[in-house]
Amino acid sequence: MTWEGVPWMIDGAEHTAEVGRLLGYLATQAGEGIAAPADLKVVASAIPDGNVHILSGAGAAMNRFPGGGQQTYLFRNEGDEVVALAPQGSSGVRYDLVCVVVEDPQYPGMPEPVDPANGPYVKSKVYSNVPADTTHLWEVDPDQTGYALARVKFDASDGTVNPVDIVDLRKLVLARRDEFLRVVNGVGASQTPLPGPGSVVATPTTAETMVDIPDWATHMIVEADWAGIQALDMSDGNGRAIGFVRVLFPDMDDLSTQYVEWAVDAVGPGYLQVFATFCGGELEIADEFKGTRQNVRPILYRDSQAAMQTSTDRYTNQRLRITFMERVV
């Protein structure tokens, strides 16, 4: 029989480390990285010196020891790990890779721990003088299990690590994502003129809504578009209507996407043009607004219209899409 005799989980049976690590592999969907956005961040000392600090948190690394396929190690750092880096000589720029590595004596070449019951089987390790574009541990040590957290740059004759010298390489092992999507039409059988310059009113008014901000979200990508906006030419063909669109979160310290300009050129008296416009942007979510319900206003207004009448009606369509993201911080 080729089956491993004890699957996970059989009460009273003895389970192998391999089947336990298989559980980690499946739970992380064969991914590697950190558990939460702020976990295992590498930072410089408060007063910059030759050390870096690995902050607390948890992570996962796939088993890259020869013969260790479909297995993942899970590890935790319970405090502020101080890691010393060697100063650079006068011979030019150097890059160091700051990693967490697993040392499992089940595999050849790995050391036995001081205490078999308590380890350590995991530690910080610095790979010095790596290529400037290195982002993964397996690029410099393919048979070593672990995870690259940061890359540090040293200039010639430099032994001090400043925040600007650290490149964050962390990724979330299972980044969460959620989406809010809403499509509404305008109201009224007749045209409703667009609001004037600087308006903070949703247009059409039916576009204003409430949205729940997930408590885990760090960023959101906001997209809004309008279709069926009308511009009626009342000029001799030399006019132009100009305006702006944006999405405003008025109760989140007036957080907003950037203003996007639209313009419609006149064609001739009585000529009706129907047009569409779009705006979008990526916004960071402050901690105080996570897990709250917030007002959202897709805003469309005219800035000037020079003998053109711009309006919406019941055939105007407004779509709002907000994609909530979880990213490292």
Backbone torsions as a table, in degrees:
resi	resn	phi	psi	omega
1	MET	NA	134.6	-178.3
2	THR	-98.3	-11.1	179.4
3	TRP	-67.8	140.1	170.0
4	GLU	-67.0	131.3	-166.0
5	GLY	-65.7	-29.0	-174.8
6	VAL	-120.4	105.9	175.4
7	PRO	-79.6	169.2	175.3
8	TRP	-87.8	118.9	9.6
9	MET	-131.7	134.8	177.6
10	ILE	-116.1	120.8	-178.1
11	ASP	-62.6	126.9	176.4
12	GLY	85.7	-8.5	-179.2
13	ALA	-89.8	164.9	176.6
14	GLU	-99.0	120.4	-176.4
15	HIS	-101.6	144.2	179.5
16	THR	-80.4	158.8	175.0
17	ALA	-63.3	-32.5	-178.3
18	GLU	-62.3	-42.6	-178.6
19	VAL	-72.0	-29.8	174.4
20	GLY	-67.1	-41.3	178.2
21	ARG	-70.9	-25.7	173.7
22	LEU	-63.5	-36.8	177.0
23	LEU	-61.0	-42.3	176.4
24	GLY	-63.6	-38.4	179.7
25	TYR	-62.8	-44.4	179.9
26	LEU	-72.2	-38.3	-178.7
27	ALA	-64.7	-32.7	180.0
28	THR	-93.6	5.0	-178.4
29	GLN	54.3	43.3	178.2
30	ALA	60.4	30.8	-179.5
31	GLY	-105.1	169.5	175.8
32	GLU	-131.7	154.0	176.5
33	GLY	144.3	-158.1	-177.1
34	ILE	-102.8	161.2	-174.9
35	ALA	-82.6	-37.9	-176.7
36	ALA	-135.7	158.7	-170.4
37	PRO	-54.8	-33.1	-176.1
38	ALA	-97.8	1.3	-173.9
39	ASP	-68.3	140.8	169.3
40	LEU	56.0	32.9	178.2
41	LYS	-72.4	138.3	177.8
42	VAL	-97.2	123.0	-177.1
43	VAL	-130.2	159.9	174.8
44	ALA	-78.3	163.8	175.4
45	SER	-65.6	153.9	179.3
46	ALA	-55.8	-42.3	168.5
47	ILE	-107.5	104.6	-170.5
48	PRO	-50.7	133.9	177.4
49	ASP	-143.7	-152.6	-178.7
50	GLY	-91.0	11.1	-178.5
51	ASN	-109.8	158.2	164.3
52	VAL	-122.8	163.2	-178.5
53	HIS	-123.3	131.9	173.3
54	ILE	-100.2	115.3	-176.6
55	LEU	-75.4	166.6	-176.2
56	SER	-65.3	160.9	178.6
57	GLY	149.4	-169.6	-176.4
58	ALA	-137.3	160.6	-179.8
59	GLY	-159.8	-178.4	-178.6
60	ALA	-141.0	142.3	177.3
61	ALA	-138.6	133.2	178.1
62	MET	-68.3	146.9	177.5
63	ASN	-71.6	110.3	179.4
64	ARG	-107.4	7.0	172.9
65	PHE	-65.1	144.0	178.8
66	PRO	-53.7	125.6	-179.3
67	GLY	88.5	5.8	-174.9
68	GLY	-104.7	36.4	-176.7
69	GLY	-67.9	155.3	177.6
70	GLN	56.7	41.6	178.6
71	GLN	-140.8	145.9	179.9
72	THR	-137.3	135.1	174.4
73	TYR	-93.7	141.1	176.7
74	LEU	-116.3	134.8	-174.2
75	PHE	-140.7	159.5	-179.3
76	ARG	-134.1	146.5	169.3
77	ASN	-115.5	122.4	-171.1
78	GLU	-94.9	0.8	-178.8
79	GLY	-158.6	-151.1	-179.2
80	ASP	-99.0	102.6	-179.3
81	GLU	-86.1	119.4	179.9
82	VAL	-93.8	126.9	-177.4
83	VAL	-122.5	122.4	-179.7
84	ALA	-86.9	137.3	177.0
85	LEU	-115.9	140.5	-179.1
86	ALA	-72.7	143.0	177.0
87	PRO	-68.4	156.4	179.9
88	GLN	-90.8	141.8	176.1
89	GLY	-77.8	-162.9	-175.4
90	SER	-91.5	9.7	-171.3
91	SER	-90.5	8.9	176.9
92	GLY	123.5	-168.8	-175.8
93	VAL	-77.2	143.7	176.6
94	ARG	-131.6	145.8	176.4
95	TYR	-121.5	132.7	177.6
96	ASP	-114.8	143.5	178.6
97	LEU	-107.0	118.7	179.7
98	VAL	-94.8	120.7	-171.7
99	CYS	-131.6	163.2	163.0
100	VAL	-109.1	132.7	-178.1
101	VAL	-126.1	150.8	176.6
102	VAL	-105.8	133.1	176.8
103	GLU	-118.0	100.8	-176.3
104	ASP	-108.1	110.1	-177.0
105	PRO	-66.9	-4.1	172.8
106	GLN	-62.8	-23.1	-175.5
107	TYR	-108.9	143.2	-177.2
108	PRO	-56.6	139.5	176.7
109	GLY	90.4	-10.5	179.6
110	MET	-90.4	137.8	-175.9
111	PRO	-75.4	155.8	171.6
112	GLU	-77.3	142.8	179.6
113	PRO	-76.2	166.1	176.2
114	VAL	-62.7	-41.1	-178.1
115	ASP	-128.2	109.3	-177.6
116	PRO	-56.4	-29.5	-178.0
117	ALA	-79.1	-33.2	-172.8
118	ASN	-120.8	-1.8	177.0
119	GLY	81.3	-146.7	10.2
120	PRO	-81.4	143.0	172.7
121	TYR	-107.7	0.9	-179.6
122	VAL	-136.3	144.3	-179.3
123	LYS	-157.9	167.4	171.7
124	SER	-82.8	146.0	178.4
125	LYS	-147.2	139.8	179.2
126	VAL	-112.4	126.0	173.9
127	TYR	-100.5	114.4	-173.4
128	SER	-92.2	148.1	174.2
129	ASN	62.6	49.6	177.6
130	VAL	-90.1	163.0	175.8
131	PRO	-58.3	151.0	-173.5
132	ALA	-64.0	-21.7	-177.5
133	ASP	-104.1	15.5	-179.0
134	THR	-67.9	131.8	179.7
135	THR	-128.9	-12.3	-177.1
136	HIS	-131.5	148.3	177.1
137	LEU	-62.1	-40.3	-176.2
138	TRP	-64.5	-15.0	176.7
139	GLU	-70.2	-28.8	-178.0
140	VAL	-111.5	-18.7	-179.5
141	ASP	-147.6	78.0	-168.6
142	PRO	-64.2	-23.9	-178.0
143	ASP	-100.0	9.7	179.9
144	GLN	-101.7	128.1	176.0
145	THR	-80.2	131.3	179.4
146	GLY	166.3	-167.9	-175.6
147	TYR	-148.2	133.2	178.0
148	ALA	-82.6	126.2	-177.3
149	LEU	-99.3	-36.0	-175.5
150	ALA	-160.8	158.1	172.9
151	ARG	-119.1	132.6	-174.8
152	VAL	-117.0	134.3	179.9
153	LYS	-103.0	133.9	172.0
154	PHE	-120.0	128.9	171.7
155	ASP	-81.7	169.5	-180.0
156	ALA	-56.8	137.0	178.1
157	SER	57.9	35.8	-176.4
158	ASP	-119.0	134.2	176.5
159	GLY	-128.2	10.5	-176.7
160	THR	-110.6	133.3	177.4
161	VAL	-99.6	114.5	174.1
162	ASN	-101.0	157.8	-179.7
163	PRO	-52.8	-36.3	-178.2
164	VAL	-67.4	-17.6	-178.8
165	ASP	-82.0	-10.2	-173.4
166	ILE	-101.2	125.1	173.5
167	VAL	-104.9	119.6	-178.2
168	ASP	-75.8	122.9	-179.0
169	LEU	-108.6	2.7	-174.5
170	ARG	-70.1	146.3	171.4
171	LYS	-132.5	148.5	174.4
172	LEU	-73.7	133.0	-177.7
173	VAL	-68.4	-35.1	177.7
174	LEU	-137.7	76.6	-179.4
175	ALA	-68.7	130.6	179.9
176	ARG	-85.5	155.5	-176.8
177	ARG	-153.1	139.6	177.2
178	ASP	-146.3	158.6	-174.6
179	GLU	-134.6	137.7	171.8
180	PHE	-112.0	128.5	-179.7
181	LEU	-136.0	130.6	-179.9
182	ARG	-144.5	134.0	178.1
183	VAL	-127.2	128.4	-179.6
184	VAL	-133.6	160.9	174.3
185	ASN	-107.7	160.7	173.4
186	GLY	-71.0	180.0	-178.3
187	VAL	-127.7	158.7	174.2
188	GLY	96.7	139.0	178.6
189	ALA	-76.2	-23.0	179.2
190	SER	-111.0	169.6	-176.0
191	GLN	-70.2	141.3	172.7
192	THR	-107.6	116.1	-178.0
193	PRO	-58.7	144.5	175.9
194	LEU	-64.8	144.5	175.7
195	PRO	-61.3	159.1	-177.5
196	GLY	-83.7	-174.9	-173.5
197	PRO	-52.5	135.8	175.6
198	GLY	76.6	10.5	-177.3
199	SER	-59.1	144.4	174.6
200	VAL	-120.1	23.9	179.3
201	VAL	-98.9	139.1	177.2
202	ALA	-63.9	141.6	178.6
203	THR	-134.9	123.3	-8.8
204	PRO	-64.2	167.5	-176.0
205	THR	-61.1	-25.6	178.7
206	THR	-68.5	-12.8	-177.2
207	ALA	-76.1	-20.3	179.7
208	GLU	-68.3	136.4	-176.0
209	THR	-153.1	178.5	174.7
210	MET	-115.4	147.3	-180.0
211	VAL	-138.5	142.7	178.0
212	ASP	-90.9	122.5	178.1
213	ILE	-86.6	119.5	179.0
214	PRO	-60.1	146.2	-177.9
215	ASP	-72.3	-12.3	179.9
216	TRP	-99.0	-10.4	-172.6
217	ALA	-72.1	134.1	176.0
218	THR	-104.0	-26.7	-178.0
219	HIS	-142.6	162.7	172.5
220	MET	-143.1	140.4	173.9
221	ILE	-101.1	119.1	-174.3
222	VAL	-109.4	128.3	178.7
223	GLU	-131.5	135.9	178.3
224	ALA	-142.6	136.7	174.4
225	ASP	-139.3	153.5	-179.2
226	TRP	-125.0	137.4	175.3
227	ALA	-131.3	151.2	179.3
228	GLY	80.9	26.0	173.3
229	ILE	-79.2	139.0	-173.8
230	GLN	-110.7	139.8	175.6
231	ALA	-131.2	110.8	-179.5
232	LEU	-99.3	122.6	-176.0
233	ASP	-81.6	117.9	177.7
234	MET	-112.8	14.0	-174.4
235	SER	-107.8	-168.6	176.8
236	ASP	-93.0	16.5	-179.9
237	GLY	96.3	6.0	-179.2
238	ASN	-111.0	6.1	-177.3
239	GLY	-87.0	171.5	176.4
240	ARG	-152.5	135.1	173.7
241	ALA	-102.5	133.0	-178.3
242	ILE	-130.6	141.8	177.3
243	GLY	-159.6	-171.5	-176.7
244	PHE	-139.5	156.2	172.4
245	VAL	-132.0	151.2	174.2
246	ARG	-166.0	171.3	174.0
247	VAL	-119.6	126.2	-174.5
248	LEU	-114.2	136.1	171.0
249	PHE	-110.2	88.2	-167.2
250	PRO	-65.4	-25.7	-177.6
251	ASP	-98.9	8.6	175.8
252	MET	-111.6	53.3	-177.3
253	ASP	55.7	38.8	179.1
254	ASP	57.3	34.5	174.3
255	LEU	-58.7	136.5	-172.9
256	SER	-153.6	150.1	166.3
257	THR	-70.7	165.0	179.4
258	GLN	-69.8	156.3	175.4
259	TYR	-69.5	135.8	173.9
260	VAL	-120.0	128.1	-176.0
261	GLU	-86.6	143.5	170.3
262	TRP	-125.8	157.1	179.8
263	ALA	-151.6	142.1	176.4
264	VAL	-130.1	123.8	179.0
265	ASP	-87.7	142.2	178.1
266	ALA	-67.6	149.9	178.3
267	VAL	-114.7	-46.1	-179.5
268	GLY	177.0	162.1	-176.7
269	PRO	-54.0	132.1	176.9
270	GLY	78.5	1.2	-177.4
271	TYR	-82.4	125.5	-179.1
272	LEU	-101.7	124.7	174.8
273	GLN	-112.8	139.8	177.0
274	VAL	-117.3	126.2	-173.7
275	PHE	-136.8	171.2	179.2
276	ALA	-128.8	159.2	177.7
277	THR	-151.0	167.9	-170.8
278	PHE	-148.6	150.8	168.0
279	CYS	-146.8	162.7	179.5
280	GLY	-171.8	169.6	177.6
281	GLY	176.4	163.3	175.8
282	GLU	-104.4	128.4	-175.8
283	LEU	-123.1	140.4	175.2
284	GLU	-86.7	140.3	-176.7
285	ILE	-101.6	118.8	178.0
286	ALA	-67.8	148.9	-176.6
287	ASP	-55.2	-36.6	-175.3
288	GLU	-66.4	-17.0	-178.2
289	PHE	-103.0	-4.0	178.4
290	LYS	-71.1	137.2	-179.1
291	GLY	76.1	20.3	179.9
292	THR	-118.0	164.9	174.9
293	ARG	-101.8	129.4	-171.6
294	GLN	-128.8	147.2	175.2
295	ASN	-77.0	139.1	179.2
296	VAL	-129.6	133.4	-179.2
297	ARG	-128.1	106.6	168.8
298	PRO	-74.4	117.2	-170.3
299	ILE	-111.1	129.1	176.4
300	LEU	-131.4	124.7	177.7
301	TYR	-147.8	161.3	175.9
302	ARG	-93.6	144.7	175.4
303	ASP	-101.2	-38.3	172.2
304	SER	-156.3	156.3	-178.9
305	GLN	-142.3	-3.4	166.7
306	ALA	39.5	70.6	176.5
307	ALA	65.2	22.6	171.2
308	MET	-118.1	143.0	179.9
309	GLN	-104.7	116.1	179.4
310	THR	-108.1	139.3	-172.5
311	SER	-159.4	170.2	169.8
312	THR	-123.9	164.0	173.5
313	ASP	-151.2	-165.8	-175.4
314	ARG	-67.7	-12.6	177.8
315	TYR	-93.8	-2.6	175.2
316	THR	-74.8	140.3	-176.6
317	ASN	-122.3	135.2	177.0
318	GLN	-129.1	129.0	179.9
319	ARG	-119.7	132.7	178.6
320	LEU	-124.7	126.0	176.8
321	ARG	-126.9	126.9	176.6
322	ILE	-124.5	119.6	178.9
323	THR	-105.8	115.0	179.4
324	PHE	-86.5	134.2	-175.1
325	MET	-125.7	151.0	171.6
326	GLU	-115.0	119.4	-177.2
327	ARG	-132.9	163.3	178.7
328	VAL	-66.4	147.5	178.0
329	VAL	-131.5	NA	NA
